[in-house]
Amino acid sequence: MSKWLTKLPGYQVYEPGLERKVLYELPQFTVLGSLAIALPSLLARFFLSPKAQRIIDILVIGTEIFFLGMVLTLGIAALIVTLAKGPAYVADAYPLIDSDRPKK
């Protein structure tokens, strides 16, 4: 059996791009975005009736769930791009049984 994680000779390493910046700033963006979304709910406590507060709370919770889902999606996409730009590794050969040129 060959070595584990043997790098493919001649692979090309790509420079880090926007995905590294996204991964670096994602925690700060998440915290500040969550606080900004929660602000209307806090302000409603001071200026609006309890019925209006409940409506705003429901809208804020829905918006927060959507925002966190989008942040998670963005983080996964940036992580995939980062992994794809990494080094290439040698894979095990897999013989195709139904290839275009079968053995005779």
C-alpha positions as CSV (number, residue, x, y, z in Angstrom):
1,M,0.0,0.0,0.0
2,S,1.3,3.5,-0.9
3,K,1.8,6.3,1.6
4,W,-1.2,8.1,2.8
5,L,-1.8,11.6,1.5
6,T,0.9,11.5,-1.1
7,K,0.9,14.8,-3.0
8,L,0.5,14.6,-6.8
9,P,3.7,15.7,-8.5
10,G,3.4,18.9,-10.5
11,Y,0.2,20.3,-8.8
12,Q,-0.3,24.0,-8.9
13,V,-0.9,26.0,-5.8
14,Y,-3.3,28.9,-6.1
15,E,-3.0,32.2,-4.2
16,P,-5.6,32.7,-1.4
17,G,-8.3,35.1,-2.6
18,L,-11.6,36.4,-1.4
19,E,-12.5,33.2,0.4
20,R,-9.8,33.8,3.1
21,K,-11.1,37.3,3.7
22,V,-14.6,35.9,4.0
23,L,-13.6,33.2,6.5
24,Y,-11.6,35.7,8.5
25,E,-14.4,38.3,8.8
26,L,-17.3,35.8,9.2
27,P,-17.4,35.7,13.0
28,Q,-17.4,39.5,13.3
29,F,-20.0,39.8,10.5
30,T,-22.2,37.2,12.3
31,V,-22.2,39.0,15.6
32,L,-22.7,42.5,14.3
33,G,-25.4,41.3,11.9
34,S,-27.3,39.5,14.6
35,L,-27.2,42.6,16.8
36,A,-28.4,44.8,14.0
37,I,-31.3,42.5,13.3
38,A,-32.2,42.4,17.0
39,L,-32.2,46.2,17.3
40,P,-35.8,46.8,16.2
41,S,-37.1,44.3,18.8
42,L,-35.2,46.2,21.5
43,L,-36.5,49.6,20.3
44,A,-40.0,48.3,20.2
45,R,-39.9,47.7,23.9
46,F,-39.6,51.4,24.5
47,F,-42.0,52.9,22.0
48,L,-44.7,50.4,21.0
49,S,-47.6,48.5,22.4
50,P,-47.3,44.8,23.5
51,K,-49.2,43.6,20.5
52,A,-46.9,45.4,18.1
53,Q,-43.9,44.1,20.1
54,R,-45.0,40.5,19.5
55,I,-45.4,41.1,15.7
56,I,-41.9,42.7,15.6
57,D,-40.4,39.9,17.6
58,I,-41.8,37.3,15.2
59,L,-40.4,39.2,12.2
60,V,-37.0,39.6,14.0
61,I,-36.8,35.9,14.8
62,G,-37.6,34.9,11.2
63,T,-35.1,37.4,9.8
64,E,-32.4,36.1,12.3
65,I,-33.0,32.5,11.3
66,F,-32.7,33.5,7.6
67,F,-29.5,35.5,8.3
68,L,-27.8,32.8,10.2
69,G,-28.7,30.3,7.4
70,M,-27.1,32.6,4.8
71,V,-24.0,33.1,6.9
72,L,-23.7,29.3,7.3
73,T,-24.0,28.9,3.5
74,L,-21.4,31.6,2.9
75,G,-19.0,29.9,5.3
76,I,-19.4,26.5,3.8
77,A,-18.9,27.9,0.3
78,A,-15.7,29.7,1.4
79,L,-14.4,26.6,3.1
80,I,-15.0,24.5,0.0
81,V,-13.1,27.0,-2.2
82,T,-10.3,27.0,0.3
83,L,-10.1,23.2,0.3
84,A,-10.3,23.1,-3.5
85,K,-7.3,25.5,-3.8
86,G,-5.2,23.2,-1.7
87,P,-2.7,20.6,-2.9
88,A,-3.8,17.7,-5.0
89,Y,-3.3,14.2,-3.7
90,V,-2.7,10.9,-5.5
91,A,-5.8,8.7,-5.6
92,D,-6.1,5.0,-5.8
93,A,-6.7,3.6,-9.3
94,Y,-10.2,2.5,-10.0
95,P,-10.6,0.2,-13.0
96,L,-13.7,0.8,-15.1
97,I,-15.6,-2.3,-16.1
98,D,-17.7,-0.6,-18.8
99,S,-15.1,1.6,-20.4
100,D,-15.0,2.7,-24.0
101,R,-12.1,0.3,-24.8
102,P,-12.8,-2.9,-22.8
103,K,-10.1,-5.6,-22.5
104,K,-10.3,-8.5,-24.9
